[in-house]
Amino acid sequence: MSKRSLKQHDELRQSVLSDEQSRAEYEAFTLQLKLAEQLKKSRKKAAMTQDDIANKMCTNKSVIARLEAAGGRGKHSPSLKTLSKYASAIGYKLEIKLKRAE
């Protein structure tokens, strides 16, 4: 990517994120991506496959793949119950906390 296209990208990003609604969507999606990455890393650390997790949760591998992919525009957003089951299946517990906005 050239310096010019990086500059254009930064300008577009700044413009979009200056809109309150767009920023909220961006932050929500970023949170989904971080959670998905954490799920995947934790599963691998537990030396388990997606099939292993699916069997423990009595579901299909495709469900686990969706959880770890963070896709679907909210269509496949996991419930707290599902996240708790996933955590339990890999030997973790789910914790949720609020942090003061910066």
N, C-alpha and C positions, 0 to 999 in steps of 0.2 A: 504494500500500500504506500502511495506517495505521501509526502508531507502535506500536499494540497488536499488530498482526499481525507487524511486524518483530521486536518483543520476543519473541513466541511462536516465531517462526522461529529466532531466535538461541538461545533456550532449548532448542528441539528439536535444533538442530544441535550444541550443546554436549553435550547428553545422548547423542546418537548417537555423537559422536566420543570420548566418554569410554570407550566400549567398544573394547577393543584390536582385535578382529577387524573391527568396522565402520570403525574409523579406517584400518586397513590397506587395506580395500577402497576407501575414499574417496581415499586417497593414490594408489593404483594407477590409479584412474580419472582423477584429476586429472593424473597423468603422461601418460596416454593422450591426454587433451584437449590438453595442452601440445604434445606431439609432433605431433599432427594439425594443430594451428595452425601450427607451425613448418614442416611439410611444405608446407602450402598457401601460406604467405607466401614460402617459398623458391622454389616453382614460379612464383608470380606475379612475383617479382623476376627470375627467369630468362626472363620473358616467354613462358611456355609454357602450353599448355592441358592439360587432363587427357587429351585424345586424343593430344597430342604425347608425353606421358609413357608412356601405354599402348603406343603404337607402338614407342617405344624399348625398352620392357621386354617386348615381345612378349606383351601381355596385353590385357584389355578395359578400357574406360573405367570400367566399374562397379567394377573392382578398385581403381582409383585413387581413385574417389569414396569407397569404404569406408575406404581408408587415411586420407583427409583428413577423414572424419567421426568417426572413433574410436568407432564403435558396435559393438554385437554381443555385449557381455558376455563378451569373450574368445573368442567363436566365430570372429571374424575378426581376431584379434590377429596382426599381421604378424610374420613371422620376421625374424631379423637379415639373412638373405640378401635378402629382399624389400626391406627398408629400405635395404640397401646398393645394390641395383639402382636403387631410386628415386633415391637420392642421386646415383649415377653418371649417371642419365638427365638430371638438371638441372645437371650440372657440379659436384657437390659430392662429398665423401667422408664416410662415416659414421664418427663417433667415439663411443665409449661410455666413460664414466668413472664411477668411484665417488666419492662425496663422503661425508665423515664426517657422521653424523646429528647434528643440533643438539640 
